[in-house]
Amino acid sequence: MRGVSIVGAGQTSFGEHWEKSFKELIAEAGIKAIDDSGLARKDIQAVYGGCMASGRFIGQEHIGALIADQLGLNPIPSTRLEAACASGGVALRNGYIAVASGLYDIVAVGGIEKMTEVSTEDASFALGGAGDQETELFMGATFPALYALMARSHMKEFGTTEEQMASVSVKNHKNAVHNPFAQFRTEITVEQVMQSGYVASPLKLLDCSPISDGAAAVILCASDVAKKMKMDGKAVEIIASTQASDTLALAHRHNLYETRAAKIAADQAYKQAGIKPADVSFAEAHDCFSAAEIMAIEALGFCKQGEGGKFTEQGNTALNGAIPVNTSGGLKACGHPVAATGVKQAIEAYLQLNEMAGKRQVRGAETGLTHNVGGSGATAVVHIYRRL
Amino acid sequence: MRGVSIVGAGQTSFGEHWEKSFKELIAEAGIKAIDDSGLARKDIQAVYGGCMASGRFIGQEHIGALIADQLGLNPIPSTRLEAACASGGVALRNGYIAVASGLYDIVAVGGIEKMTEVSTEDASFALGGAGDQETELFMGATFPALYALMARSHMKEFGTTEEQMASVSVKNHKNAVHNPFAQFRTEITVEQVMQSGYVASPLKLLDCSPISDGAAAVILCASDVAKKMKMDGKAVEIIASTQASDTLALAHRHNLYETRAAKIAADQAYKQAGIKPADVSFAEAHDCFSAAEIMAIEALGFCKQGEGGKFTEQGNTALNGAIPVNTSGGLKACGHPVAATGVKQAIEAYLQLNEMAGKRQVRGAETGLTHNVGGSGATAVVHIYRRL
């Protein structure tokens, strides 16, 4: 297994794209990524594209072939990966494996979701497919309800407060102001979060990531090839790529206040990279709900279990904190076009490590980490990055 | 990249499984495959599962996590692959790459589809997602209609007859009689095919593969590890694994009478394996429609372009012919639970090469080939197998 680096990145803005189709979003992100890499389309040998629920959102499957076609990349192999909200992370990991194996030198990795073409009810049903439909959604539990159970369990076990959860959203909105691709570029206050309506108690509207359209893409290249081709100017190497699974249904978990798959994937990633949590300069963590980020930073070892709420409230994960988390604005404020998220996280790492993150730049960023979660935690994918 | 072998296989019967759930089908095929390999669950390091349209068929996504959970394999990485009707083949190929890379020694690969829980109209819409919804299905073209255009083009270009197409179905039904897992274990005649109603002219009901439920699974092991662990008794090595893409919509193809992605994947596979079409002892080809098998055997080089109809009518692809095709009964008669098909094809190769195919055994089978197609040909996956 050889080294693999990101040598180009591109994304659409995240938000409600009434004027752009699924295919146009793919073209925009894909062409931007190819252009950024300085490569030609003929240099790309395979595509790995993440997409969660295009079947329900737009009636379209066979997304691998669609991506290759849309970008004029036929006849190269093009494959869709799905792992609910971790579809982008899983696509990145499979592209990484294909290059690390020596099978390909250069591949494109993308994530795409167009969620706003259906009603909120239909979107809610589609997203429910990330959990166990049989025992959860069909019994009346929407996805916010599942995370509400987890949040409630964390509150009961560790004394986490709703204000602490609100501080996650406040921080992520603050970061998003400086991200030109973010869906919500407005600051909010803890009071505003507290006064927003309950979606599923204790989670309120401003604790929840939105429904979004968007696409993100990166170009991966074998690190040795990137050096040889003098493509290492902005190259960011993936120094760890790990994935783990947990039970699909919450009812089968050991407890609801921790995300076991994320903990396992993180531990393996630190081992693969040969680093410790304290060595991480910044992280993109999967904050589909504010409480999820609290559990994420605990699983990633940035603070002790149970202390994620206090840790956030004290500002440790702010842009100028000990470990800045979700400088992009996270899922909450950058937006969450499901499968695009995992790839967008990798783009944020690429930008930060190249000091291209503008006003949200983390000073002296040397090591980045991304944490992408599927469903209520049944899939977790962790990647760690450093400048090549 | 090191050698990879199939060391175990299991499948459910294909058909209408009113009494078994999606999850139960996965458990049945998965446990059979693990048992057949002689391994324990703890030996399996990752799962690659193909599934096309579970979102539309049963409202469930996140199939990778679901499979791992259902088989008690947590917390290993488990990933869903989708490439329409080639989802199984693509899952096999990604499992192969992961083992060939050295990342894992042993992985499970599966394919699953439960299609009978929705109305025929809804199933038709879901399957339409394999083509270009925007320019095809939404304009009124069902999937049989797309293949009818291809069949008509082949007839016009090469003089292929409806009787020749019918001979594909007749042969595949004849083979299925001897496959205990097949959906239709009854012989049919050319006259019966000719008299069955038109679905989309020139394709009649008996030219079309059915809507089916089913699951199939294989266990892959690095060939050197299989030898070391004395697991090489029934081991079948994958000596080539290739994939190619074409435009999603028929309207963008150079012509409609050939499947270009299949030709490219086949040529690459022969090159990887270091063999010629004449070296293949038997093949499983993607006969979603009878005309598709005719185009498949041309793309695979078993006969010249345009001669697939005559070649089949003359018995060359029969069980005792020069190159037996679809000894399992193919999609037409074994059934076609979409994503299970590509994995079932690999199981047929495993059985044939181990002389475990009973009355449908190909005598002296040394080299097997499988050809799995997504949509109207936008994805093609080819694998070639030999005893380890």
Boltz contact constraints between the chains, C-beta under 6 A:
constraints:
  - contact:
      token1: [A, 1]
      token2: [B, 102]
      max_distance: 6.0
  - contact:
      token1: [A, 52]
      token2: [B, 61]
      max_distance: 6.0
  - contact:
      token1: [A, 53]
      token2: [B, 55]
      max_distance: 6.0
  - contact:
      token1: [A, 53]
      token2: [B, 61]
      max_distance: 6.0
  - contact:
      token1: [A, 55]
      token2: [B, 53]
      max_distance: 6.0
  - contact:
      token1: [A, 55]
      token2: [B, 55]
      max_distance: 6.0
  - contact:
      token1: [A, 55]
      token2: [B, 56]
      max_distance: 6.0
  - contact:
      token1: [A, 55]
      token2: [B, 129]
      max_distance: 6.0
  - contact:
      token1: [A, 56]
      token2: [B, 55]
      max_distance: 6.0
  - contact:
      token1: [A, 59]
      token2: [B, 129]
      max_distance: 6.0
  - contact:
      token1: [A, 59]
      token2: [B, 133]
      max_distance: 6.0
  - contact:
      token1: [A, 60]
      token2: [B, 129]
      max_distance: 6.0
  - contact:
      token1: [A, 60]
      token2: [B, 133]
      max_distance: 6.0
  - contact:
      token1: [A, 61]
      token2: [B, 52]
      max_distance: 6.0
  - contact:
      token1: [A, 61]
      token2: [B, 53]
      max_distance: 6.0
  - contact:
      token1: [A, 61]
      token2: [B, 84]
      max_distance: 6.0
  - contact:
      token1: [A, 61]
      token2: [B, 129]
      max_distance: 6.0
  - contact:
      token1: [A, 61]
      token2: [B, 130]
      max_distance: 6.0
  - contact:
      token1: [A, 62]
      token2: [B, 84]
      max_distance: 6.0
  - contact:
      token1: [A, 62]
      token2: [B, 130]
      max_distance: 6.0
  - contact:
      token1: [A, 62]
      token2: [B, 374]
      max_distance: 6.0
  - contact:
      token1: [A, 62]
      token2: [B, 375]
      max_distance: 6.0
  - contact:
      token1: [A, 64]
      token2: [B, 83]
      max_distance: 6.0
  - contact:
      token1: [A, 65]
      token2: [B, 245]
      max_distance: 6.0
  - contact:
      token1: [A, 65]
      token2: [B, 248]
      max_distance: 6.0
  - contact:
      token1: [A, 65]
      token2: [B, 378]
      max_distance: 6.0
  - contact:
      token1: [A, 65]
      token2: [B, 379]
      max_distance: 6.0
  - contact:
      token1: [A, 66]
      token2: [B, 248]
      max_distance: 6.0
  - contact:
      token1: [A, 68]
      token2: [B, 245]
      max_distance: 6.0
  - contact:
      token1: [A, 69]
      token2: [B, 247]
      max_distance: 6.0
  - contact:
      token1: [A, 69]
      token2: [B, 248]
      max_distance: 6.0
  - contact:
      token1: [A, 74]
      token2: [B, 245]
      max_distance: 6.0
  - contact:
      token1: [A, 74]
      token2: [B, 246]
      max_distance: 6.0
  - contact:
      token1: [A, 75]
      token2: [B, 244]
      max_distance: 6.0
  - contact:
      token1: [A, 75]
      token2: [B, 245]
      max_distance: 6.0
  - contact:
      token1: [A, 75]
      token2: [B, 261]
      max_distance: 6.0
  - contact:
      token1: [A, 75]
      token2: [B, 264]
      max_distance: 6.0
  - contact:
      token1: [A, 77]
      token2: [B, 243]
      max_distance: 6.0
  - contact:
      token1: [A, 78]
      token2: [B, 245]
      max_distance: 6.0
  - contact:
      token1: [A, 79]
      token2: [B, 90]
      max_distance: 6.0
  - contact:
      token1: [A, 80]
      token2: [B, 82]
      max_distance: 6.0
  - contact:
      token1: [A, 82]
      token2: [B, 80]
      max_distance: 6.0
  - contact:
      token1: [A, 82]
      token2: [B, 82]
      max_distance: 6.0
  - contact:
      token1: [A, 83]
      token2: [B, 64]
      max_distance: 6.0
  - contact:
      token1: [A, 84]
      token2: [B, 61]
      max_distance: 6.0
  - contact:
      token1: [A, 84]
      token2: [B, 62]
      max_distance: 6.0
  - contact:
      token1: [A, 90]
      token2: [B, 79]
      max_distance: 6.0
  - contact:
      token1: [A, 97]
      token2: [B, 98]
      max_distance: 6.0
  - contact:
      token1: [A, 97]
      token2: [B, 101]
      max_distance: 6.0
  - contact:
      token1: [A, 98]
      token2: [B, 97]
      max_distance: 6.0
  - contact:
      token1: [A, 101]
      token2: [B, 97]
      max_distance: 6.0
  - contact:
      token1: [A, 101]
      token2: [B, 101]
      max_distance: 6.0
  - contact:
      token1: [A, 102]
      token2: [B, 1]
      max_distance: 6.0
  - contact:
      token1: [A, 103]
      token2: [B, 97]
      max_distance: 6.0
  - contact:
      token1: [A, 129]
      token2: [B, 55]
      max_distance: 6.0
  - contact:
      token1: [A, 129]
      token2: [B, 59]
      max_distance: 6.0
  - contact:
      token1: [A, 129]
      token2: [B, 60]
      max_distance: 6.0
  - contact:
      token1: [A, 129]
      token2: [B, 61]
      max_distance: 6.0
  - contact:
      token1: [A, 130]
      token2: [B, 61]
      max_distance: 6.0
  - contact:
      token1: [A, 130]
      token2: [B, 62]
      max_distance: 6.0
  - contact:
      token1: [A, 133]
      token2: [B, 59]
      max_distance: 6.0
  - contact:
      token1: [A, 133]
      token2: [B, 60]
      max_distance: 6.0
  - contact:
      token1: [A, 243]
      token2: [B, 77]
      max_distance: 6.0
  - contact:
      token1: [A, 244]
      token2: [B, 75]
      max_distance: 6.0
  - contact:
      token1: [A, 245]
      token2: [B, 65]
      max_distance: 6.0
  - contact:
      token1: [A, 245]
      token2: [B, 68]
      max_distance: 6.0
  - contact:
      token1: [A, 245]
      token2: [B, 74]
      max_distance: 6.0
  - contact:
      token1: [A, 245]
      token2: [B, 75]
      max_distance: 6.0
  - contact:
      token1: [A, 245]
      token2: [B, 78]
      max_distance: 6.0
  - contact:
      token1: [A, 246]
      token2: [B, 74]
      max_distance: 6.0
  - contact:
      token1: [A, 247]
      token2: [B, 69]
      max_distance: 6.0
  - contact:
      token1: [A, 248]
      token2: [B, 65]
      max_distance: 6.0
  - contact:
      token1: [A, 248]
      token2: [B, 66]
      max_distance: 6.0
  - contact:
      token1: [A, 248]
      token2: [B, 69]
      max_distance: 6.0
  - contact:
      token1: [A, 261]
      token2: [B, 75]
      max_distance: 6.0
  - contact:
      token1: [A, 264]
      token2: [B, 75]
      max_distance: 6.0
  - contact:
      token1: [A, 374]
      token2: [B, 62]
      max_distance: 6.0
  - contact:
      token1: [A, 375]
      token2: [B, 62]
      max_distance: 6.0
  - contact:
      token1: [A, 378]
      token2: [B, 65]
      max_distance: 6.0
  - contact:
      token1: [A, 379]
      token2: [B, 65]
      max_distance: 6.0
